[in-house]
Each structure stands twice: as structure tokens, then as C-alpha cells.
Amino acid sequence: MKARLSLLMLLPVAAIVFFAQTGYAQGAARAPVNGKRAASLAIRNVTIVDGNGTPASGPADIVIRGNRIVEIRWLDPVALQERAVPRVAADTEIDGTGKHVLPGLINAHAHVQDERGGTPQPLDYELKLWLASGITTVREVGADDTRKLLDLRARSERGEVASPRIFVYARFANPPAPRTIEAVRERVRELKRMGANGIKSAGIDRDLMTAMEEEAHKVGLRIAHHAGVEETNAWDDIRLGTTSIEHWYGIPDAALADGVQGFPSSYNYRSEVDRFRYAGRLWREADPVKLMSVLDGMVAAKVAWVPTLDIYEASRDLQRAQTQPWFADYLHPTLEEYFRPNPKHHGSYFLGWTSTDEAFWKENYRIWMNALREFERRGGVIGAGDDAGFIYQLYGFGLIRELELHQEAGFNTIKVIQHATGNNARILGEEARLGRVKVGYLADLIVVNGNPLENLKVLYPTGVEVIRDGRAVKTGGVEWTIKDGIPYHGPTLLAEVKEIVRAARATRAGSR
């Protein structure tokens, strides 16, 4: 005590006031309340993984006021151990000791779904799964009802609903689909007037795509292109300046030696069994030299790539996809029914799927992943999205699986995190306020139990088992998802989702 008093006597008055205001240790600040933004929140003693591709750094205190990060204070570990570190006061605080803070994950290819196959599915189910998985922002690509989605976006912005922030990319071809140049231009202007953030384009001819992109650039709407086997491919995206190519169709197509894939005479694109079966053979037919030219063109034109590796994984390993462990507690019966093979449901195409189909798809993945690595090596921007709600991919869990597949493709986990944070913010045009742990940025953060740079599985909301001292120990999981300064407790959200699923299963069983 005498030593402490002697130290203070040597300090100038201003410094004494500073220490008195901030304190030496965590004070009496209370824990955050799930779903309620406090005037200020401090995350103490945490290790930070930024979204800009740099290594982890810490320990640090992160201070949030309202919905902004206002201070990041790096701490001296020795002084911290001696409890002699000045701390910025806050109304609420989270003890981040032994934990990592990341920017909130951004899902760049998401679908807000309140029904599957015509059967209602509670919106809370999906939104809470996203938040529990650390997803603070989604780019919704292609809703059937754009106005309903814009209303949800507004409610999310006002904090009236537990939801990630939503960027609305309206489906361009929603009925009545525009069929003339002037109708195309007017549809773009209409979407701008409605307040859409961008456009989701699919199945469009070259002349209409040209008019759409020209008008979109005029009014400031970004474009996500879901190419298919159609007239347009990546060369059109390069020529017109598309924001991002979704999935991967359009890229190997642009590098085919004779311009067309070797389809059998019985092939029918409208049959999803045919479409996905032969999609698994496309990459092997692309000419490697031409493919590099396509990638260079995308880099030069600043066309990003959101590959959604997870959504096709069932094609290379159907049994794995059908038996994912989180299905036991978190697969809603409406979604479970939609996943079953059924020609009426998009993506439910596994009728007569064979080991030969899986073998082709495994080769497809090897070539596809090599192309992704080469694209980034040449300067391309890769994002991350999951396309969940289709093909055995569950909301939230699908994005974490996507990150694991980026690691399988050969990317360092530091870069994998960047794909889902800083890169996705760039694709949205929001890199000045999202995707980083940085002073002045919006307070979209996640607090993770564990080190995702060592093991991406700790990002799964259910956590993961590890072996410590010869014993299995449960660890991991996103403890807190902070969106716009509002803290959401991951385990609480997950318990609420589990109850939604339990109640839905009980209701369904009782109706039989």
C-alpha cells in the first residue's frame, strides 16, 4: 500500500485523475443482458483476430459505446498479472480471458426463409441460428418477396428483432420477369426506388444482362451473378463489371476448349438430377491455360468470387451430409422434409445418386479448390457464403462448414477468417464500417471460447470436444455475438432454437 501511495505522489495531477476514473481492475460492472444494448460495454483481456488478414494479437480491452467501437487498449501482460493496468470504465463487461474476439461473420450468400416447400417455418429459427453461429450480417440473395424482406431489414436496423443486419439483393427475375431492354432498365430503377442494396441475377441472356448491369452501375446497385449453363459466363461478368460470381458456374464454362461441355444426348438442364450430376464433371473439362486467363480477367475487373463450397458437399459425400450431428437437436422438421429427395424441391436431387457421381464430384472439388487458391494468389477477392436451407445445409452451421472447406482448399486460417469478414465487407461495399475490429467501426463482434486459428470447429455454436490430459473436454462455441452493439448470448439462443425444434416435432407427431 505504501508503494502504491508513493507511486501516486510522483504522478502529475492529470494522471492521478485518469487512474481514478478508469480504475486498476475490473470494477462492479455487470454482465451484458441478452438482446439489450447498454450505454457501454467492455470486453476485457481478450485476444483479437482482425478481419484484415493479420495475426492474432492481445491481450486487449475493447470498449463499445452505443453501437461503435470507441477504444482498443493493448494491455501489458506483466502489469495485467499484477492487476496494475488502468481500465476504461464501462456499464457492462465481458471477461475475455482465454478467449478470442473476431469481427462478426458475414454470410455473403444467404436466404431468409419463412417456409420450405410451401410449409411455414418460423423465422426466429433461422435468425437465431445465424446469431448463435456468430453471423452478424447476411447478404440475402434472391427473396421471393422483396418488400417483406426490406421490412425485416428495417426492423433489424431498429433492434426490434433478434437478427443479423440484412443487405437485400433482390431477385431480378421475380415475376413478371422483364423481357425487353427498357423493361430491364425499369426493373433496375424500380429496385433502387424500393431501397434494395443490390441485385441477384440468374438465367439471363446477354443483351438483357448488358442493359441490367449498365443501369445498375448508373443507380449504384451491386450485382451478384448466379450463372448457370446459359448464354452468359464469366467473360460477361468481366466485361460488364459484376460485383461477384456466386458458386462457380460461369468460370470453368468460360474456359472450355470448344465452348460447350460434353453432355450426353439425353441431358436435360431442367432435370436437377442431370444438372447436378454433370455439373460434377465440368471442372475437369476446362482448359487450364484458358482458365488462368479467366481468373486474370476477373482480378483485373475486380469481380469477386463467393464459391459456397459447402452447398455442393452432399454431392461428394451424401452420407456425411445426411448424418450431421447437429441435426439431432436443431433440424426443424419442415426443413428436414424439404431436404428429402424430391423433384419438386430445388436442390433435393439425390435420386439414384451413385459412387461414380461422388467420385466425379470429389475430383471436381480438387480442381475447383486449386482454382480458388490460384485466384487469390493472383489478387482476387474471395468471399464466404453458405446458401443454407438447401441440400442438407443448416443455417449458421453451413457457414462454419464453408470456412472449414476454405481451409481444406489450402488457405491459412487467418485468410479464411478474412474471407468471411474483411473480404465480405468489401464485396458489400461496407469495408469502411464492417469486417474489422477497429476503432470507429460498427460494434459487430463475436467472443469465441477457444482459438479459431488453431481449430475452426470452435466456431460451431455447439462447440467441440478436445482431449486434455487424456480426457475429453467440451470447449468452443460463440459465447457472445454482438451486432450493432447489442449482445446476444450464444448458448441462450441455441437453447431457444432447440425448444423451437422440439415443439415443432411434438406438434407434427401429435397431428399424425
C-alpha positions as CSV (number, residue, x, y, z in Angstrom):
1,M,0.0,0.0,0.0
2,K,2.9,2.4,0.8
3,A,4.5,1.6,-2.5
4,R,1.2,2.4,-4.3
5,L,0.9,5.7,-2.5
6,S,4.5,6.7,-3.2
7,L,3.9,6.0,-6.9
8,L,0.8,8.2,-7.0
9,M,2.7,11.0,-5.2
10,L,5.2,11.0,-8.1
11,L,2.5,11.3,-10.8
12,P,1.1,14.6,-12.2
13,V,-2.4,15.5,-11.1
14,A,-3.8,14.7,-14.6
15,A,-2.5,11.2,-14.4
16,I,-3.9,10.7,-10.9
17,V,-7.4,11.8,-12.2
18,F,-7.0,9.4,-15.1
19,F,-6.2,6.4,-12.8
20,A,-9.1,7.3,-10.5
21,Q,-11.6,7.5,-13.4
22,T,-10.5,4.2,-15.0
23,G,-9.5,2.1,-12.1
24,Y,-6.9,-0.6,-11.8
25,A,-9.1,-3.7,-12.2
26,Q,-12.5,-4.8,-13.3
27,G,-14.9,-2.9,-11.2
28,A,-18.5,-3.6,-10.4
29,A,-19.7,-3.5,-14.0
30,R,-22.5,-6.0,-14.6
31,A,-22.6,-8.7,-17.3
32,P,-24.5,-7.9,-20.5
33,V,-28.2,-8.7,-20.8
34,N,-29.0,-10.9,-23.8
35,G,-30.6,-8.8,-26.5
36,K,-30.2,-5.4,-24.8
37,R,-27.7,-2.7,-25.8
38,A,-26.1,-1.0,-22.8
39,A,-24.7,2.5,-22.9
40,S,-21.2,1.0,-22.9
41,L,-19.7,-2.5,-23.0
42,A,-16.1,-3.5,-22.4
43,I,-14.6,-6.9,-23.5
44,R,-11.6,-7.4,-21.1
45,N,-8.3,-9.3,-21.6
46,V,-9.1,-10.7,-25.0
47,T,-7.0,-11.8,-28.0
48,I,-8.1,-10.1,-31.2
49,V,-8.2,-11.7,-34.7
50,D,-8.8,-8.8,-37.1
51,G,-10.5,-9.2,-40.4
52,N,-7.6,-7.8,-42.4
53,G,-5.5,-11.0,-42.6
54,T,-3.1,-10.1,-39.9
55,P,-2.1,-12.5,-37.0
56,A,-3.9,-12.6,-33.6
57,S,-2.8,-10.0,-31.0
58,G,-3.5,-9.4,-27.4
59,P,-4.4,-9.1,-24.6
60,A,-6.6,-6.1,-25.1
61,D,-9.7,-4.3,-23.8
62,I,-12.3,-3.4,-26.4
63,V,-14.7,-0.6,-25.4
64,I,-18.0,-0.1,-27.1
65,R,-20.3,2.9,-26.7
66,G,-23.7,2.6,-28.3
67,N,-23.1,0.7,-31.5
68,R,-19.5,1.8,-32.1
69,I,-16.0,0.5,-31.1
70,V,-14.5,3.6,-29.4
71,E,-11.3,2.2,-28.0
72,I,-8.9,-0.7,-28.2
73,R,-6.4,-0.6,-25.3
74,W,-3.5,-3.0,-25.6
75,L,-2.5,-4.4,-22.2
76,D,0.9,-5.2,-20.7
77,P,0.7,-8.9,-19.7
78,V,3.0,-8.5,-16.7
79,A,1.1,-5.5,-15.4
80,L,-2.1,-7.3,-16.1
81,Q,-1.0,-10.2,-13.9
82,E,-0.1,-7.8,-11.1
83,R,-3.5,-6.1,-11.5
84,A,-1.8,-2.8,-12.2
85,V,-3.5,-2.0,-15.5
86,P,-5.6,1.1,-15.9
87,R,-9.0,0.2,-17.4
88,V,-11.6,2.2,-19.2
89,A,-14.9,2.2,-17.2
90,A,-18.0,0.6,-18.8
91,D,-21.5,-0.1,-17.7
92,T,-21.3,-3.8,-18.7
93,E,-18.4,-6.0,-19.4
94,I,-17.4,-9.5,-20.7
95,D,-14.4,-11.3,-19.3
96,G,-12.5,-12.4,-22.4
97,T,-9.6,-14.1,-20.6
98,G,-8.5,-17.1,-22.8
99,K,-11.0,-16.1,-25.5
100,H,-10.7,-14.6,-29.0
101,V,-12.7,-11.7,-30.5
102,L,-13.3,-11.6,-34.2
103,P,-15.3,-9.3,-36.4
104,G,-18.9,-10.6,-36.7
105,L,-19.0,-13.2,-39.5
106,I,-20.7,-12.0,-42.7
107,N,-22.7,-14.5,-44.7
108,A,-22.3,-13.3,-48.3
109,H,-24.8,-15.8,-49.8
110,A,-27.8,-16.3,-47.6
111,H,-31.6,-16.9,-47.9
112,V,-34.2,-15.6,-45.4
113,Q,-36.8,-18.4,-45.5
114,D,-40.1,-18.5,-43.6
115,E,-41.3,-21.6,-45.4
116,R,-39.8,-24.6,-47.2
117,G,-41.7,-26.3,-49.9
118,G,-44.8,-24.3,-49.1
119,T,-44.8,-25.3,-45.4
120,P,-44.3,-22.5,-42.9
121,Q,-41.1,-22.4,-40.9
122,P,-40.6,-19.8,-38.1
123,L,-38.3,-17.0,-39.0
124,D,-36.9,-16.9,-35.4
125,Y,-35.5,-20.4,-36.0
126,E,-33.2,-19.2,-38.8
127,L,-32.3,-15.8,-37.4
128,K,-31.3,-17.2,-34.0
129,L,-29.2,-19.9,-35.6
130,W,-27.3,-17.3,-37.5
131,L,-26.7,-15.2,-34.5
132,A,-25.7,-18.2,-32.4
133,S,-23.1,-19.0,-35.1
134,G,-21.5,-15.6,-34.9
135,I,-23.1,-14.2,-38.0
136,T,-23.9,-10.5,-37.6
137,T,-24.5,-9.7,-41.3
138,V,-26.2,-11.5,-44.2
139,R,-26.4,-10.7,-47.8
140,E,-29.8,-12.0,-48.8
141,V,-29.7,-13.1,-52.4
142,G,-33.0,-13.6,-54.1
143,A,-36.1,-13.4,-51.9
144,D,-39.5,-14.1,-53.4
145,D,-41.0,-11.1,-51.6
146,T,-38.6,-8.1,-51.7
147,R,-40.9,-5.8,-49.8
148,K,-41.3,-8.2,-46.9
149,L,-37.5,-8.6,-46.7
150,L,-37.0,-4.8,-46.7
151,D,-39.4,-4.6,-43.7
152,L,-37.3,-7.2,-41.9
153,R,-34.2,-5.2,-42.7
154,A,-35.7,-2.1,-41.2
155,R,-36.8,-3.9,-38.0
156,S,-33.3,-5.4,-37.7
157,E,-31.8,-1.9,-38.0
158,R,-34.0,-0.6,-35.3
159,G,-33.1,-3.5,-33.0
160,E,-36.8,-4.7,-32.9
161,V,-35.9,-8.3,-33.8
162,A,-33.0,-10.5,-32.9
163,S,-31.4,-10.7,-36.3
164,P,-28.2,-10.1,-38.2
165,R,-28.1,-6.9,-40.2
166,I,-29.5,-7.6,-43.7
167,F,-28.4,-6.5,-47.1
168,V,-31.2,-7.1,-49.7
169,Y,-30.1,-8.3,-53.1
170,A,-33.5,-8.5,-54.9
171,R,-34.1,-11.4,-57.3
172,F,-34.1,-9.6,-60.7
173,A,-36.2,-12.2,-62.5
174,N,-39.1,-12.2,-60.0
175,P,-42.4,-12.4,-61.9
176,P,-43.2,-10.7,-64.2
177,A,-39.6,-11.2,-65.4
178,P,-38.6,-8.3,-67.7
179,R,-38.1,-9.4,-71.3
180,T,-37.2,-6.2,-73.1
181,I,-34.3,-3.8,-72.8
182,E,-36.5,-1.0,-71.5
183,A,-38.3,-3.3,-69.1
184,V,-34.9,-4.4,-67.8
185,R,-33.8,-0.9,-67.2
186,E,-37.1,0.0,-65.5
187,R,-36.8,-3.1,-63.2
188,V,-33.4,-1.9,-62.0
189,R,-34.8,1.6,-61.3
190,E,-37.8,0.1,-59.5
191,L,-35.5,-1.9,-57.2
192,K,-33.4,1.1,-56.5
193,R,-36.6,3.1,-55.6
194,M,-37.7,0.3,-53.3
195,G,-34.4,0.5,-51.4
196,A,-32.7,-2.7,-52.4
197,N,-28.9,-2.9,-51.7
198,G,-28.2,-4.9,-54.9
199,I,-29.4,-7.3,-57.5
200,K,-29.3,-11.1,-57.7
201,S,-29.1,-12.1,-61.3
202,A,-29.6,-15.6,-62.7
203,G,-30.6,-17.2,-66.0
204,I,-30.3,-14.1,-68.1
205,D,-29.4,-13.6,-71.8
206,R,-26.5,-11.4,-72.8
207,D,-28.4,-8.4,-74.2
208,L,-30.6,-8.2,-71.1
209,M,-27.6,-8.7,-68.8
210,T,-25.8,-5.9,-70.5
211,A,-28.7,-3.5,-70.1
212,M,-29.2,-4.6,-66.4
213,E,-25.6,-4.1,-65.5
214,E,-25.3,-0.7,-67.3
215,E,-28.4,0.6,-65.4
216,A,-27.3,-0.9,-62.1
217,H,-24.0,0.9,-62.3
218,K,-25.8,4.2,-63.0
219,V,-28.0,3.9,-60.0
220,G,-25.4,2.4,-57.7
221,L,-26.7,-1.2,-57.2
222,R,-24.2,-4.1,-56.8
223,I,-24.8,-7.3,-58.6
224,A,-24.4,-11.0,-57.5
225,H,-24.5,-13.3,-60.6
226,H,-25.6,-16.9,-60.2
227,A,-24.6,-18.2,-63.6
228,G,-25.8,-21.4,-64.9
229,V,-25.5,-23.3,-68.2
230,E,-26.6,-20.4,-70.2
231,E,-25.5,-17.8,-72.8
232,T,-23.6,-15.7,-70.3
233,N,-20.4,-16.7,-68.4
234,A,-17.5,-15.1,-66.5
235,W,-16.3,-13.2,-69.6
236,D,-19.6,-11.3,-69.5
237,D,-19.1,-10.6,-65.8
238,I,-15.6,-9.3,-66.6
239,R,-16.8,-7.2,-69.5
240,L,-19.7,-5.6,-67.5
241,G,-18.1,-5.3,-64.0
242,T,-20.3,-7.7,-62.0
243,T,-19.6,-7.4,-58.2
244,S,-19.4,-11.1,-57.5
245,I,-19.9,-14.5,-59.1
246,E,-21.8,-16.9,-56.9
247,H,-21.0,-20.6,-56.7
248,W,-18.8,-21.4,-59.7
249,Y,-20.8,-22.0,-62.8
250,G,-19.7,-19.5,-65.4
251,I,-16.0,-19.7,-64.6
252,P,-15.0,-23.2,-65.9
253,D,-17.6,-22.7,-68.7
254,A,-15.6,-19.7,-69.9
255,A,-12.5,-21.9,-70.2
256,L,-14.0,-24.9,-72.2
257,A,-11.9,-25.8,-75.1
258,D,-14.7,-25.8,-77.7
259,G,-17.2,-23.7,-75.7
260,V,-19.6,-26.4,-74.6
261,Q,-19.4,-29.2,-72.0
262,G,-19.6,-32.8,-73.3
263,F,-23.2,-33.5,-72.3
264,P,-24.8,-36.8,-73.3
265,S,-27.6,-36.6,-75.8
266,S,-30.1,-37.5,-73.0
267,Y,-29.1,-34.5,-70.9
268,N,-31.9,-32.1,-69.8
269,Y,-30.8,-29.0,-67.9
270,R,-34.3,-28.7,-66.3
271,S,-33.8,-32.1,-64.7
272,E,-31.9,-31.3,-61.5
273,V,-30.6,-34.9,-61.3
274,D,-29.0,-34.3,-64.7
275,R,-27.9,-30.8,-64.0
276,F,-26.1,-31.6,-60.7
277,R,-24.7,-34.9,-61.9
278,Y,-23.0,-33.4,-64.9
279,A,-22.0,-30.2,-63.0
280,G,-19.7,-32.6,-61.1
281,R,-17.8,-33.2,-64.4
282,L,-17.4,-29.6,-65.5
283,W,-14.1,-28.5,-63.9
284,R,-12.2,-31.4,-65.5
285,E,-13.2,-30.3,-69.0
286,A,-11.9,-26.7,-68.5
287,D,-8.7,-25.9,-70.3
288,P,-6.1,-25.0,-67.7
289,V,-4.5,-22.2,-69.8
290,K,-7.8,-20.6,-70.6
291,L,-8.9,-20.9,-67.0
292,M,-5.9,-18.8,-65.9
293,S,-6.9,-16.1,-68.4
294,V,-10.4,-16.1,-67.0
295,L,-9.1,-15.7,-63.4
296,D,-6.8,-12.9,-64.5
297,G,-9.7,-11.2,-66.2
298,M,-11.8,-11.4,-63.0
299,V,-8.9,-9.9,-61.0
300,A,-8.4,-7.1,-63.4
301,A,-12.2,-6.3,-63.5
302,K,-12.5,-6.6,-59.7
303,V,-15.0,-9.4,-59.9
304,A,-15.1,-11.2,-56.6
305,W,-15.9,-14.9,-56.1
306,V,-18.3,-16.3,-53.5
307,P,-17.8,-20.1,-54.0
308,T,-20.2,-21.6,-51.5
309,L,-18.2,-24.8,-51.3
310,D,-20.4,-26.2,-48.5
311,I,-23.6,-26.3,-50.5
312,Y,-22.4,-28.9,-53.0
313,E,-20.7,-31.1,-50.4
314,A,-23.5,-33.6,-50.3
315,S,-22.7,-34.4,-54.0
316,R,-19.3,-35.7,-53.0
317,D,-20.4,-37.4,-49.7
318,L,-24.1,-37.9,-49.4
319,Q,-23.9,-40.0,-46.2
320,R,-21.9,-37.3,-44.4
321,A,-24.4,-34.7,-45.4
322,Q,-27.4,-36.6,-44.2
323,T,-26.0,-37.5,-40.8
324,Q,-24.6,-34.2,-39.5
325,P,-24.6,-34.4,-35.7
326,W,-26.4,-31.1,-35.1
327,F,-29.4,-32.4,-37.0
328,A,-30.4,-34.4,-33.8
329,D,-31.4,-31.2,-31.9
330,Y,-31.5,-28.3,-34.4
331,L,-33.0,-29.6,-37.7
332,H,-36.5,-28.2,-37.9
333,P,-39.0,-30.8,-39.3
334,T,-40.1,-28.5,-42.1
335,L,-36.5,-28.3,-43.3
336,E,-35.9,-32.0,-42.7
337,E,-38.8,-32.8,-45.0
338,Y,-37.6,-30.3,-47.7
339,F,-34.2,-32.0,-47.7
340,R,-35.6,-35.4,-48.6
341,P,-35.1,-36.3,-52.3
342,N,-38.0,-34.8,-54.2
343,P,-38.0,-33.3,-57.7
344,K,-40.5,-30.6,-56.6
345,H,-37.9,-29.1,-54.2
346,H,-34.9,-27.2,-55.6
347,G,-31.6,-28.9,-54.5
348,S,-33.3,-32.1,-53.4
349,Y,-32.0,-34.1,-56.4
350,F,-30.4,-37.2,-54.9
351,L,-32.4,-39.8,-56.8
352,G,-30.2,-42.7,-57.8
353,W,-27.0,-40.9,-56.7
354,T,-24.1,-43.3,-57.1
355,S,-20.5,-43.7,-56.0
356,T,-19.5,-42.7,-59.5
357,D,-21.3,-39.4,-59.1
358,E,-19.4,-38.9,-55.8
359,A,-16.1,-39.7,-57.4
360,F,-16.6,-37.2,-60.1
361,W,-17.6,-34.6,-57.6
362,K,-14.5,-35.3,-55.4
363,E,-12.3,-34.6,-58.5
364,N,-14.4,-31.5,-59.2
365,Y,-13.6,-30.2,-55.7
366,R,-9.9,-30.7,-56.1
367,I,-9.8,-28.7,-59.3
368,W,-12.2,-26.1,-58.0
369,M,-10.2,-25.6,-54.8
370,N,-7.0,-25.3,-56.8
371,A,-8.6,-22.6,-59.0
372,L,-9.7,-20.7,-55.8
373,R,-6.2,-20.7,-54.4
374,E,-4.8,-19.5,-57.7
375,F,-7.4,-16.8,-58.0
376,E,-6.4,-15.3,-54.6
377,R,-2.7,-15.7,-55.4
378,R,-3.3,-13.6,-58.5
379,G,-5.0,-10.9,-56.4
380,G,-8.6,-11.9,-56.5
381,V,-11.1,-11.4,-53.7
382,I,-12.8,-14.5,-52.3
383,G,-15.8,-14.2,-50.0
384,A,-17.7,-16.8,-48.0
385,G,-21.4,-17.7,-48.0
386,D,-23.3,-20.9,-47.4
387,D,-26.6,-20.9,-49.4
388,A,-28.1,-22.8,-46.4
389,G,-31.7,-24.0,-46.4
390,F,-30.9,-26.3,-49.4
391,I,-29.0,-29.5,-49.9
392,Y,-28.6,-30.6,-46.2
393,Q,-27.0,-27.3,-45.1
394,L,-28.3,-25.8,-41.9
395,Y,-28.4,-22.1,-41.2
396,G,-25.3,-20.9,-39.4
397,F,-23.7,-24.3,-39.3
398,G,-23.3,-24.2,-43.0
399,L,-21.2,-21.0,-42.9
400,I,-18.8,-22.6,-40.4
401,R,-18.5,-25.7,-42.6
402,E,-17.8,-23.3,-45.5
403,L,-14.8,-21.9,-43.6
404,E,-13.5,-25.5,-42.9
405,L,-13.7,-26.2,-46.7
406,H,-11.7,-23.0,-47.4
407,Q,-9.1,-24.4,-45.1
408,E,-9.2,-27.7,-46.9
409,A,-8.7,-25.8,-50.1
410,G,-5.3,-24.7,-48.7
411,F,-5.9,-21.3,-47.2
412,N,-4.3,-20.3,-43.9
413,T,-7.0,-19.9,-41.2
414,I,-6.0,-16.2,-40.9
415,K,-7.1,-15.8,-44.6
416,V,-10.2,-18.0,-44.0
417,I,-11.4,-15.6,-41.3
418,Q,-10.6,-12.7,-43.7
419,H,-12.8,-14.3,-46.4
420,A,-15.8,-14.2,-44.0
421,T,-15.1,-10.8,-42.6
422,G,-13.0,-8.2,-44.3
423,N,-13.4,-9.6,-47.8
424,N,-17.1,-10.0,-47.5
425,A,-17.3,-6.4,-46.2
426,R,-15.5,-5.3,-49.4
427,I,-18.0,-7.3,-51.6
428,L,-20.8,-5.4,-49.8
429,G,-19.0,-2.1,-50.3
430,E,-19.0,-1.7,-46.5
431,E,-15.3,-2.1,-45.7
432,A,-15.2,1.4,-44.1
433,R,-17.5,0.3,-41.2
434,L,-17.8,-3.6,-41.2
435,G,-15.5,-6.6,-41.2
436,R,-12.8,-5.3,-38.8
437,V,-12.1,-5.0,-35.1
438,K,-11.2,-1.3,-35.4
439,V,-11.9,1.9,-33.6
440,G,-14.8,3.8,-35.3
441,Y,-16.3,0.6,-36.9
442,L,-19.7,-0.7,-36.0
443,A,-19.7,-2.9,-33.0
444,D,-20.3,-6.2,-34.8
445,L,-18.1,-8.7,-32.9
446,I,-18.0,-12.2,-31.7
447,V,-16.5,-13.6,-28.5
448,V,-15.3,-17.2,-29.0
449,N,-14.4,-19.8,-26.4
450,G,-11.1,-21.0,-28.0
451,N,-8.8,-20.2,-30.8
452,P,-10.3,-20.4,-34.3
453,L,-6.9,-20.0,-35.9
454,E,-6.0,-23.3,-34.4
455,N,-9.3,-25.1,-34.9
456,L,-12.2,-23.6,-36.9
457,K,-14.5,-26.0,-35.3
458,V,-14.6,-23.9,-32.1
459,L,-16.9,-21.5,-34.2
460,Y,-19.7,-24.1,-34.3
461,P,-22.4,-22.9,-31.8
462,T,-22.4,-26.4,-30.3
463,G,-18.7,-26.2,-29.6
464,V,-16.3,-29.2,-29.9
465,E,-14.7,-31.9,-27.8
466,V,-10.9,-31.8,-27.4
467,I,-8.5,-34.1,-25.5
468,R,-6.8,-32.5,-22.5
469,D,-4.7,-34.6,-20.1
470,G,-6.1,-37.7,-21.6
471,R,-9.8,-36.6,-21.1
472,A,-12.4,-35.4,-23.5
473,V,-13.3,-31.7,-22.7
474,K,-16.1,-29.7,-24.2
475,T,-15.0,-26.3,-25.4
476,G,-15.6,-23.8,-28.1
477,G,-18.7,-22.1,-29.3
478,V,-19.5,-18.5,-29.8
479,E,-20.3,-17.1,-26.3
480,W,-21.4,-13.7,-27.4
481,T,-22.5,-12.3,-30.7
482,I,-22.5,-8.5,-30.6
483,K,-24.5,-7.0,-33.5
484,D,-24.7,-3.2,-33.7
485,G,-23.7,-3.0,-30.1
486,I,-26.5,-5.4,-29.0
487,P,-25.0,-8.5,-27.2
488,Y,-26.7,-11.9,-27.9
489,H,-25.7,-14.8,-25.7
490,G,-24.9,-17.8,-28.0
491,P,-25.9,-20.6,-25.6
492,T,-29.2,-18.9,-24.8
493,L,-30.1,-18.5,-28.5
494,L,-29.1,-22.1,-29.2
495,A,-31.3,-23.3,-26.3
496,E,-34.2,-21.3,-27.7
497,V,-33.7,-22.9,-31.2
498,K,-33.6,-26.3,-29.6
499,E,-37.0,-25.6,-28.0
500,I,-38.5,-24.4,-31.3
501,V,-37.4,-27.6,-32.9
502,R,-38.7,-29.8,-30.0
503,A,-42.1,-28.1,-30.1
504,A,-42.4,-28.4,-33.8
505,R,-41.5,-32.1,-33.7
506,A,-44.1,-32.7,-30.9
507,T,-46.8,-30.9,-32.9
508,R,-46.0,-32.8,-36.0
509,A,-46.1,-36.1,-34.1
510,G,-49.4,-35.3,-32.5
511,S,-51.0,-34.5,-35.8
512,R,-50.3,-37.9,-37.2
